[in-house]
Amino acid sequence: MSLKPACDLSTDLIHHPYQPPAGFEAPQGPVHKASTVIFKDTAALRSRDWKRRDGYTYGLHGTPTTFALEARIATLEGGSHCLLLPSGLAAVALVGMALLSAGDEVLLPANVYGPSREFARHELARWGITHRLYDPLDTAALAGLIGPQTKLIWLEAPGSVTMEFPDLAGLAVVARGRGVITALDNTWGAGIALRGFDHGIDIVMQALTKYPSGGGDVLMGSVVTRDAALHEKLAFTQMHTGFGIAGNDAELVLRSLATMPLRYAAQDRAGRALAQWLAQRSEVAAVLHPALAGSPGHAQWQRHCSAAAGLFSIVIDARHSAAQVDAFVDGLRLFRIGYSWAGPQSLVVPYDTASMRDAAALAKSPWLQGHLVRFSLGLEAVEDLQADLAQALSAAFG
């Protein structure tokens, strides 16, 4: 419809009839940002369904930009349906809120991502939902923990700090045999080293903050499924809770996806090289990297994966003090102290394993006897990172 010029300039500026010509194409798609979505008529308003991806209803329920990112993340994970959340933890929370009710139970691996455990301990507990921890390396024991109240089992491959790699396929078989839904935190595998659906997992979650973003400047999460009914259940909870993402954040992740396989491969190579070098150092009691022989779950990694993330931990021999370990971390010049991973800058964080496992679990994990330090490899030259590690080790431990 063509509007006649209005008397007031402000009206003309808001309702200007100009539309740019169609046919513009560029390597990166346009960024659509909206709360309100305009309908051409009342019939369109009444017929549009927010659950379908064939039209638009409100900015919170999707724009061309977020729909494009959903489709690409679903392809990355080998799934069919994707929901985008404002962080990885929000994605974890969505799964719990959608699938669990008062009286239900969720099982978490003992090496679960810390905030996931705290969400279960504090928020789910307030809603009458219980949780228990299971040993991710003991597939046979999982069956004995599953009861009639167990409705969800979370898996991680590997644990994001202690790096144990489980038998994902075996755990999924046990859960499916008891009719329990499984959800995998695939942030480490990122859809490149590992695809959860190939191993029988029902839901695959990822912190897009990490590898898909790759810049250390975006917070986002995803939940991917293959089953339409399960997706719809999750989508209703997303709609009811108002979880959404910003168009500019979606743009940044879309732009980064093209380089993601290259970045993943580069950080994989750097991680293996430095992990193997650190394994020869006398200060290091253990190197926890799934791709290295001797690391807990290495054989499972070989069966499940084609690559490895640039993330690993070392255990400093217990004969050294915690103060020496802190001095080592503080003495690093290229590795910066900070959480998260997969960005361009290498990071390091020391962890207290006693706060992450109870005494009985630690006794069953000899590879955790000492001081744990986790490294995330960036994109610096491996030779420079190795030199940085060498000087800090020498300065702290003599």
N, C-alpha and C positions, 0 to 999 in steps of 0.2 A: 504494500500500500504506500502510495506517495503522499507525503504531507505537504500542505501549503506552508509557506514561511509564516512563522508565528510573529506576534508583535514584539515579544521579549526575546533578547539574545540568549538568555539562559535556557529557555525552552527549545530554541533552535539547536543549541549545543548538545542538549540531552537527547533530543529526538531527531537528530540529523539523518536524512535519508541515505547518505552515501554508504555503499557497501564495496569493499575492495574486490577486484576481479578474482574469479576462481582460477585455479591452476598453478598457484605458487607451490613450489616444492624445494626443500632444502634437506641437507643431511640430518638435521635435528628438527623434530616436529614442533609446532607452536605450543605455547604454554597457555592453557585455559584456566582462568581463576574466576570462581563465582561462588556466591552463596545463593542468590536468586537465579533461577533458570527461567527464561521467557518461553511461553507456549504460544503457538500461532493462533489457537482458538480454544474454546472450552472443551470441544471434543478431544483435542490432544491432551488437555489437562486431565480429563477424566479417564482417558484410556491408558495413560502412561503408567507403568509398573516399575517401582524403584528396584525390584529384585532382578529385573531383566537388564541386559546390557545392550539393548537395541534402541535406547532413548535416554533422555535426561529428565530428572525431576527436581533435584535440589543439589547444590554444590557438595553437600556432605555425602551424597550417595554416588558421586562420580562425575567426572568431566572427561572430554576426549583425552586429556593428558593422563589422568589416573587410570582410565580404561586401558590405554596403551601400555602403561607400566604393569598393570595387573596381568595382561596377556603375556608379556615378555617374562615376568617372573614365573608364571605358570609353566611356560615352555622351559625355562631354566631348570625347574624342579621336576619336569616330566609329568606335571599334573594337568588338570582341566579347569579348575576354578581357583581364583586368588582373591584374598582380601588384604587390604593394606592398612596398617596400623601406625600410630605415631611413634612407636619404639618397639624393639624386640620384646621387652618385658610386657608391653601392652598386648602383644600378640600372644604371649604365654597366658596372660590374664584372660583374654577373650576366650581361649579354648576352655579354661577352667570354668568360667562363668556360664558358657553355653552348654556344657556337657555334664556339669555336676550340680547336685541338689543336696539339701540337708539329709544327712544319713549316709551319703555316699563316701567313697574312699578313693584317693588317688595314690598310686605308687610312684615314687621318685627314685632315680638312681642315687647311690650314696655320693657320687661325684657330681651331682646336679649343680647347674649354674646357681650361685649363691642367692641372687634375688628371686629366682624361681622357688627355692626352698623357703625363703622368707615370706613370699606371697602365700604359700600354703600354710605356713606356721601362724600367720597373723590374719590375713583376710579370709581365706577359705575356712579357717578354724572358727572365725566369728559367725560364719554362716552354717555351722554344724557339719562341715565337711572335714573328714580326717585324712591324714596322710601317713604313710610309712615309707622307709627307705629300704632299698634292696641292693644287693651286691651286683653291679652290672656285669661282672666277670663270671658269675655263677648262674648260668642259664637254668640249670635244673632246679635251683632253689626258688626261682620265681613262681613256679606252679604252686608251691606250698604256701605262698603268701596271698595268692588270689582267693578272695572270698566272694560271697554273693553281693556284698556292698561295693566291691571294687568295680569302678566304671571307667577308669582311665589310667593308662600307664605311660609315663613320660620316658623317653630314651634320649641319651646324648652320645654322640660318636665323633671324637672322644670326649671325655670330661674336659671342660674348658680350662682347667688349671692343672689337674693331676694327670690328664692325658690318657687314661686307660681306655682302650678301644674294645667295645663289647661285641658279642655275636648278635648283631642286629636281627639277622634273618631268624636265628634260633629263638630269640626273645619274642619276635613277632608271631612265630608259629605257636608258642606257648599261650600268648595273649589271645590270638584268634581262636584257638581251641577252646578257650573259656568264654568267648564272646565279649572280650574287653577291647575297647578302642585303644589304639596306640598313637602317640604323637611324638615326633622326632624333632629335637632342636638340631637343625642342619646348618647352623651358622658356620661351623668349621668346614664342612664339606661343600657348602655353598652351591650345590647343584653341579659342581664341576668334578670334585673328587668322589662324590657320593650322591646318589639319588635314592631317597628313602622308599619311594613307591616300588622300586625294583626289588626291594627286600621285604615287601609285605606290610609296610607301614601305612596307616590310614590317613594321618595328617602330618604334613611337613611344615614346620615353622622355621623362619630364618630372621635374624637381625640384619636387615638390609643396611643398617648402620655400618656394617663391616665391609665385606668384599664387594657387594653390588655398588655401594657408594664409593668406597676406596679413597675418599678425601679427608676423612676425619672431621667432617663438617655437617653431617646430616644424621638425624635420628629417625629411624623408620623400621617397621617390622612387617612380615608377611605371614599369612596362613594359607596354605595350598592344599587342596583336596582333589580327588578324582570322582568321588561319590556326590551326585547332585543333591541328594537328601541331606547328607551331612553338611555340605556347603551351605544349604539354605538355613539349617539350624544355626550355624555359626554366623551367617549373614544377619539373621534376625537379632541376635545379641549385639552385633556390631551396630546395627541401626538403633536399637533401644538404648545403647550406652553412649551414642554420639561420637564414637571413635572415627576420626578422619585424618587426612594428611593435607599439607599445603601443596598447591600447584608448583611453586618454585622448588620445593624439595623433590617432588616427583620428577621435575625437569633435570635436576642434578643427578639423580640416580639413572634416569634414562640416558643421559649423556655419558655416564661412566660405564654402562653395561658393555659398550663396544670394546673396551680395553680390559674388561674383567678377566678373560682367559689368559691374556698376556701377563697381567699383574699377578694372578694366582700362580702361574708357572714360574715367574721370576722369584717370587717370595718362597715358593716351594724349594727351588734350587738353593737359594741363600740359606733357608732354614736347615736343610739337610747338611750343607757344607759346614755351617757353624756348629750344629749339633754333633757332628762327627769329630770336629776339632776339639770341642769342649769335653767329649768323652775321653780324650787322652790326657786331660789335665788332672794333676794329683789332687787338686782342691775339690774336684767334682766326684761325688759318690755315685751318682746316677744321672743319666740323661733320659728324660721322658718325652719321646718323640715317636708316634706310632709307626713311622716308616723305618725306624732303626731296630735291628734285631736285639732282643732282650728287653725292649720296652713292653710294659704290660699290655697285652692284647695285640701284639705285632702280627701274629698269625691271622687274627680276625681282620686287621687292616688289609693284609694281603688279599684276603678273600673278598672283601667288600669294595675296595677302593682302587682308583687308577692314579691318584696323586695325593698330595698332602698340603695342608695349609702351612704358611710360614709362621707357625706358632709352636713353641715347645717350652718345656720347663727343665731346669736342672735342680739337683739336690746337692747342696754344698755339704761336705762331710761334717758330721756332728761334732768332730773335735774342734771345729772353729766356732767362735762365739757369734751370737746374733749381732753384736756390735760390729764385728768384722764383716758380716754379710751386708749390713747397712752401709758400711764404708765402701764396700765393693760397688754396690748399686749407686751410691752417691758419687763415686769416682768415675763413672762412665760419662763420656762426653757426647757421643753420638746417640746412644740409647737414652731417651728421655723418660722420666718417671711419669707414668700415666696409664689409666685403664683404657680398655678397648683395644682393637687391633685391626690390621689390614689396611691401614693408611700408608701414606708415603714415608712417614717418619718411624724409625724403629723405637720400640717402647720396652720398658722393663718394670716389673712390679714384684717385690718380695711378698710371700704369703706365709701365714702361720698355720701349718697343717693341723696343729692341735685344735684350732678353732673350727676346722672344716670336717673333722672326723672324730668320733668318740674313741676312747682308748682301745676298745675291742677291735674296731675297724682298722685302726692304725697298726695294731699288732699283727693283723692279717696282711698288711701292705708294707713289706720290708723296703720297697723302693721309696717310701716316704720318710725314712728315718734320717732326718737331717733338716737343713734349712732350704725351703723351696723358693726358687726364683723363676718367674715366667718371662719369656722374651717373645715379642712380636716383631717380626722382620718387616722393615719398610722396603724402600727401593734404593738405598744407598749401595755403594760398591761393597761387595763382600770383604775384600781385602781391608777396607777402612774399618768395617765393623769388627773384624777379627783383631785388628791392631788395637782397637778401643777396648775390647774384652781383655786382651793380654795385659795392657798397661794397668787396667783397674784390678785385675786379679793379682798381679805382682805387688801393686801398692797396698792392697788390703790384707793379703795373706803372706807376703814376703816370698 
